[in-house]
Amino acid sequence: MTPARDMLGLALRLLLPLALAACAAPGELEALKARQAESNWQAIAEASAPCTNPDLLCAQAQEIRADACQTLARRAPAAPEAPARRACATAAYQAALRALPPEAGKAARRRLLANAAAAAMDQRDHDGLGLNTQLAAAEALLALDPHDPAGCYHAASARLARALLRPAGPGQCAELPPLPACAGVAAPPGTPPGARLPLHEIIALRGRLGCP
């Protein structure tokens, strides 16, 4: 065998495992689903990231991992490993969105975006991270539907948080759009009854600041 063929063979042997690692095999997805059915979140979260390739199997595998990391983080938000769990959830939801093929449909994309926004908000509230990721997911939700409850909630929440990072005063107005399409939109599922919505906070702050 010539040196060139030797080098080609070596390259293929090195690249093949990487190519396989990028793919979520059906058997791997079934194993993740079995652990999910058993609520074995720890095993799912501690496994290596399942894939990176753009297809439905990979999107499903990443979503299961994101759900596991988010569940563990919310069960014990102050645990030493919680920041890593929150980062895992945010990253895995983003990976699922990148992998999701267009034919998966609007409902699947909306679900992932809503979960991605919620995971990023958890990071924002606990770790001071994820604010821009939350806003980007919210804006993508509103691009799908300007009246989406999760989109309205997270867009207002992220905008309000960005405004509060600025010095108090009229300069905050730039971060406080009135979001008229969200007026009257119901709170997303899981919002505590009677909770003051971020959009109401924006409206009140705009009034105090005299925003145009």
C-alpha positions as CSV (number, residue, x, y, z in Angstrom):
1,M,0.0,0.0,0.0
2,T,1.3,3.5,-0.9
3,P,2.0,6.1,1.7
4,A,-0.9,8.2,0.3
5,R,-3.3,5.2,0.8
6,D,-2.0,4.7,4.3
7,M,-2.7,8.3,5.2
8,L,-6.2,8.1,3.6
9,G,-7.0,5.0,5.6
10,L,-5.7,6.5,8.8
11,A,-7.8,9.7,8.2
12,L,-10.9,7.6,7.6
13,R,-10.4,5.6,10.8
14,L,-9.9,8.8,12.8
15,L,-12.9,10.6,11.3
16,L,-15.4,7.8,11.4
17,P,-15.9,7.9,15.2
18,L,-16.5,11.6,15.0
19,A,-19.0,11.2,12.2
20,L,-20.8,8.5,14.2
21,A,-20.8,10.6,17.3
22,A,-22.6,13.4,15.4
23,C,-25.5,11.1,14.7
24,A,-28.2,9.9,17.1
25,A,-28.8,6.2,16.3
26,P,-32.3,5.0,16.8
27,G,-31.1,2.6,19.5
28,E,-29.6,5.4,21.4
29,L,-32.8,7.5,21.2
30,E,-34.8,4.5,22.5
31,A,-32.4,4.1,25.4
32,L,-32.8,7.8,26.3
33,K,-36.6,7.4,26.1
34,A,-36.5,4.4,28.3
35,R,-34.5,6.3,30.9
36,Q,-36.9,9.2,30.5
37,A,-39.9,6.9,31.2
38,E,-38.1,5.8,34.4
39,S,-37.5,9.4,35.4
40,N,-33.8,8.5,35.4
41,W,-32.8,12.1,34.9
42,Q,-29.3,11.7,36.4
43,A,-28.3,9.0,33.9
44,I,-29.5,11.1,31.0
45,A,-27.8,14.3,32.2
46,E,-24.5,12.6,32.9
47,A,-24.3,10.9,29.5
48,S,-22.2,12.7,26.8
49,A,-24.0,15.1,24.4
50,P,-25.8,12.7,22.0
51,C,-25.3,14.3,18.6
52,T,-24.9,17.4,16.5
53,N,-26.3,16.5,13.1
54,P,-29.5,18.2,11.7
55,D,-32.2,15.6,11.9
56,L,-35.3,14.7,13.9
57,L,-33.6,11.9,15.9
58,C,-30.9,14.3,17.1
59,A,-33.4,17.0,18.0
60,Q,-35.4,14.5,20.1
61,A,-32.2,13.2,21.8
62,Q,-31.1,16.7,22.6
63,E,-34.5,17.7,23.9
64,I,-34.6,14.7,26.3
65,R,-31.2,15.6,27.6
66,A,-32.3,19.2,28.0
67,D,-35.4,18.2,29.9
68,A,-33.3,16.0,32.2
69,C,-30.8,18.8,33.0
70,Q,-33.6,21.3,33.6
71,T,-35.5,18.9,35.9
72,L,-32.4,18.2,38.0
73,A,-31.6,21.9,38.2
74,R,-35.1,22.9,39.3
75,R,-35.2,20.2,42.0
76,A,-32.2,21.5,43.7
77,P,-31.5,25.1,42.4
78,A,-28.9,25.9,45.1
79,A,-26.9,22.6,44.7
80,P,-23.2,23.0,43.7
81,E,-23.9,21.2,40.4
82,A,-27.0,23.3,39.6
83,P,-25.2,26.0,37.5
84,A,-23.8,23.2,35.3
85,R,-27.3,21.6,35.0
86,R,-28.8,25.0,34.0
87,A,-26.1,25.5,31.4
88,C,-26.7,22.0,30.1
89,A,-30.4,22.6,29.7
90,T,-29.9,25.9,27.8
91,A,-27.2,24.4,25.5
92,A,-29.2,21.2,24.8
93,Y,-32.4,23.1,23.9
94,Q,-30.3,25.3,21.6
95,A,-28.8,22.1,20.0
96,A,-32.2,20.6,19.6
97,L,-33.4,23.7,17.8
98,R,-30.4,23.6,15.5
99,A,-31.0,20.0,14.7
100,L,-34.8,20.3,14.2
101,P,-35.5,19.9,10.5
102,P,-38.1,22.3,8.9
103,E,-40.5,19.4,8.2
104,A,-40.8,18.8,12.0
105,G,-43.5,21.5,12.0
106,K,-44.3,24.8,13.8
107,A,-45.6,23.1,17.0
108,A,-42.3,21.3,17.6
109,R,-40.3,24.4,17.0
110,R,-42.6,26.4,19.3
111,R,-42.2,23.9,22.1
112,L,-38.5,23.9,21.9
113,L,-38.3,27.7,21.8
114,A,-40.6,28.1,24.8
115,N,-38.5,25.6,26.8
116,A,-35.2,27.3,25.6
117,A,-36.5,30.6,26.8
118,A,-37.5,29.2,30.2
119,A,-34.1,27.5,30.6
120,A,-32.3,30.7,29.8
121,M,-34.4,32.6,32.3
122,D,-33.5,30.1,35.0
123,Q,-29.8,30.8,34.1
124,R,-30.4,34.5,34.2
125,D,-32.2,34.5,37.6
126,H,-29.7,32.1,39.3
127,D,-26.4,32.6,37.5
128,G,-26.5,36.0,35.8
129,L,-26.3,34.4,32.4
130,G,-28.7,33.7,29.5
131,L,-30.5,37.0,29.2
132,N,-29.8,37.5,25.5
133,T,-30.6,33.8,24.9
134,Q,-33.9,34.2,26.6
135,L,-34.7,37.3,24.5
136,A,-33.7,35.6,21.2
137,A,-35.9,32.6,21.9
138,A,-38.8,35.0,22.8
139,E,-38.4,37.0,19.6
140,A,-38.3,33.8,17.6
141,L,-41.6,32.7,19.3
142,L,-43.2,36.1,18.5
143,A,-42.0,35.7,14.9
144,L,-44.0,32.5,14.7
145,D,-47.0,34.1,16.5
146,P,-47.1,37.7,17.7
147,H,-49.6,36.7,20.3
148,D,-47.8,33.7,21.7
149,P,-48.2,33.6,25.5
150,A,-44.7,32.3,26.2
151,G,-43.2,34.7,23.6
152,C,-44.9,37.7,25.2
153,Y,-43.9,36.6,28.7
154,H,-40.3,36.0,27.9
155,A,-39.9,39.0,25.6
156,A,-41.2,41.3,28.3
157,S,-39.2,39.6,31.1
158,A,-36.0,39.8,29.2
159,R,-36.6,43.4,28.1
160,L,-37.4,44.4,31.6
161,A,-34.3,42.7,32.9
162,R,-32.1,44.5,30.3
163,A,-33.7,47.9,31.2
164,L,-33.0,47.4,34.9
165,L,-29.3,46.8,34.1
166,R,-29.1,50.3,32.8
167,P,-28.8,53.4,35.0
168,A,-32.2,54.5,36.2
169,G,-33.8,57.2,34.0
170,P,-35.1,57.9,30.5
171,G,-32.3,55.9,29.0
172,Q,-34.1,52.7,30.1
173,C,-36.9,53.5,27.6
174,A,-35.0,52.0,24.7
175,E,-35.2,48.6,26.3
176,L,-38.9,48.9,27.1
177,P,-41.0,48.5,24.0
178,P,-44.7,48.6,24.7
179,L,-45.3,45.2,22.8
180,P,-48.8,46.1,21.7
181,A,-49.5,42.7,20.2
182,C,-49.0,41.2,23.6
183,A,-51.7,43.3,25.3
184,G,-54.3,41.1,26.8
185,V,-52.4,37.9,26.0
186,A,-52.9,35.3,28.7
187,A,-50.0,34.2,31.0
188,P,-48.3,31.1,29.8
189,P,-49.0,27.8,31.6
190,G,-47.3,27.4,34.9
191,T,-47.4,31.1,35.8
192,P,-48.5,31.4,39.5
193,P,-52.1,32.6,39.8
194,G,-52.3,36.4,40.4
195,A,-48.6,36.9,39.5
196,R,-47.8,40.3,38.1
197,L,-46.8,39.8,34.5
198,P,-43.5,41.4,33.1
199,L,-45.6,43.3,30.5
200,H,-47.5,45.0,33.3
201,E,-44.2,45.9,34.9
202,I,-43.0,47.4,31.6
203,I,-46.1,49.5,31.2
204,A,-45.8,50.8,34.8
205,L,-42.1,51.6,34.4
206,R,-42.7,53.3,31.0
207,G,-45.3,55.5,32.8
208,R,-42.9,56.4,35.6
209,L,-40.1,57.2,33.2
210,G,-42.4,59.1,30.7
211,C,-41.3,56.9,27.8
212,P,-42.8,58.1,24.4
